Amino acid sequence: MPLIDYFCIMKFISWNVNGLRAIVSKGFDDIFASFGADFFCVQEIKLQEGQISLDYEGYHPFYNYAERKGYSGTAVFTRHQPMSVSRGIGMDKHDTEGRVLTLEYEGFYLVNVYVPNSQSELARLDYRMEWEADFLDYLKRLDAVKPVIMCGDLNVAHQEIDLANPKSNRRNPGFTDEERSCMTRLLDSGFVDSFRFLFPDKTGAYSWWSYRGRAREKNVGWRIDYFIVSERLAEKILDATIHPDVTGSDHCPVSVELDL
């Protein structure tokens, strides 16, 4: 496939599918086709090599599997053959869970990420802080070479506007001061939250809902799925959308369109 025409509008989708095999049984093929995306990134695929075969015409599939069976993992389906593909961030302590998949193109890096959850009673918060520092260093190294388009489930609601009940969720996983500070540090390091760039004050915009208490029906949710881009791409953001009507997972897809 030829190199990307860098004077075109490109559509990127990101979705934590909470099990790729499970979502395929819930209409994923039709959802995938309906978006017509240039890049379709998924997280929490929960499978190993050979456990699924998805063949979407015109798309190249790339996977990063976790060593632990039925856990974590990421994948990208792209219309555009990359120059290179890398799995992980080059650190053994972080790279066994299939959380980062990077595709390199002539004009940008695409980084698909599933950030570790701090877990109940913040049992994994200390590790999460190590991850955040090392992952930010990784992004900054990429950004020094060419612009970065990073997407995925970042497992943090950055500001109070990004979840329905901020007061009652203080110190809960995904809304600790530590996790939120890491997101602030990321954005202060030369990156932009594409959704808030276009819609700084929009409320009720969430991408994850608990399965309990009819949370999705009531829109009692969190915005924890993002497209983050290098600052020098900010003016190329044409649209950033959350798709709550797309079901099948406890997350919904998010998308961005860039004039590249």
WOZITA-V469697 format. One line per field, one symbol per residue. psi: psi as a letter, one per 20 degrees, with the letter a starting at -180 (. if undefined). A space follows every 10 residues. Layout:
psi=???
This chain:
psi=prqpojlrpq ppqppoiloh hghhikkhgh gghhhkqhpo pqrlhlrrpi iqopnopiqp qpqoqqhpqk pbqrqppqio prhrpqpajk ohiijijkip oppprhirpp opqnpqqirp kkhjggghhg ggghhggggh gghigrqpop raoikpogrh ijqhmhgijp jqpikqhggh hhgggghijk rpohghghmh jprjoqiqqq iqklhghiln aqojpqopqq hiigiiohqp qpmiioriri rrqqrqppn.
